[in-house]
């Protein structure tokens, strides 16, 4: 009940995102029911299993969109004082999962109503022509099987939201950031190896503690708003008196998925080339190679976005390129992952266009619907991540404005980031799509 009240009382932008999730769930549910109708009309189990396997892409895209919408929902974001009224992290996670399940369930019900209407079960006027092949008009629809297929989207989406937004304990181990105790009970924020007799030199520990306190007060915490606040020297005066903005320091460590993504991408292209040589285009090996290629593109997204940020700051950069590059390096994981997924979807859709059955007239509209669902969900997820990144940098943007940064400079930095990402990911997507479609098309 609380999840329903929070859903109804949300802002219009949040309601629009939830309606997008409901629409994606409706489209995916209709594809699943169409696979069931094709299985009822055709006795070939292999063709029916292939139809059902084609629904995995729209299902994964819908769950991915639902997860992105749940992460940006302000109603379930932890805030001070909510634990006192019983809304702790676990409760908020449960509310977010219930809200996601409600939106997906609304779409599943809509898909069932549309499917029954097209079959003629509600009005007695079914569609004719090729549509009868996947509607199974005139045949009894097994209700348990239909409800089981329609429950896949709500259950998968709510489970993904619960697993992602679950409360996590502090990480223990060598890479922990929690306070640690050194020798003789000395308190340290980071474990530091010391030489023998270090405690015999008086004043050493006092100087280290003072440096740690000074660093903690001067440098911003990385947890604040997902970005780093500008330092005291973030604005400088040029010769004509106009302020020159120097962006805050950012971590230089690149995301760790780039080598693995390149390796998986190479293996996927090799598998696709092998299927073309053995004459097994359209078989399970071809789909395995295409899946590996898509996975490789999704994995290299954050690393390539970080590389774009580094390239923008190369060869004596100015304030504009420094600002664009460092923000892009900070948001490499948040923006790069959905951008890599978009590239994977576009290349896979281009490659799979040569694999669908052109002799089956009933497969055309369903293929178009599936492609529109996958592309629409991934693009909506990318836009949601961009809005989330903008909200995370709201404090940094306000600080830069107070320091004298003009609004045009911030807009030009955003355009420069988008142009750099497009210049790198665009040719990569076209190249991978061509390499994938060439062996699959024979």
HELIX and SHEET records of a PDB file:
HELIX    1   1 UNK A    2  UNK A    8  1                                   7    
HELIX    2   2 UNK A   12  UNK A   41  1                                  30    
HELIX    3   3 UNK A   45  UNK A   71  1                                  27    
HELIX    4   4 UNK A   74  UNK A   76  5                                   3    
HELIX    5   5 UNK A   83  UNK A   85  5                                   3    
HELIX    6   6 UNK A   89  UNK A  119  1                                  31    
HELIX    7   7 UNK A  129  UNK A  131  5                                   3    
HELIX    8   8 UNK A  132  UNK A  135  1                                   4    
HELIX    9   9 UNK A  143  UNK A  164  1                                  22    
HELIX   10  10 UNK A  183  UNK A  185  5                                   3    
HELIX   11  11 UNK A  198  UNK A  200  5                                   3    
HELIX   12  12 UNK A  204  UNK A  218  1                                  15    
HELIX   13  13 UNK A  258  UNK A  278  1                                  21    
HELIX   14  14 UNK A  284  UNK A  312  1                                  29    
HELIX   15  15 UNK A  319  UNK A  330  1                                  12    
HELIX   16  16 UNK A  332  UNK A  352  1                                  21    
HELIX   17  17 UNK A  363  UNK A  392  1                                  30    
HELIX   18  18 UNK A  394  UNK A  402  1                                   9    
HELIX   19  19 UNK A  407  UNK A  440  1                                  34    
SHEET    1   A 2 UNK A 180  UNK A 181  0                                        
SHEET    2   A 2 UNK A 187  UNK A 188 -1                                        
SHEET    1   B 2 UNK A 235  UNK A 237  0                                        
SHEET    2   B 2 UNK A 243  UNK A 245 -1                                        
END                                                                             
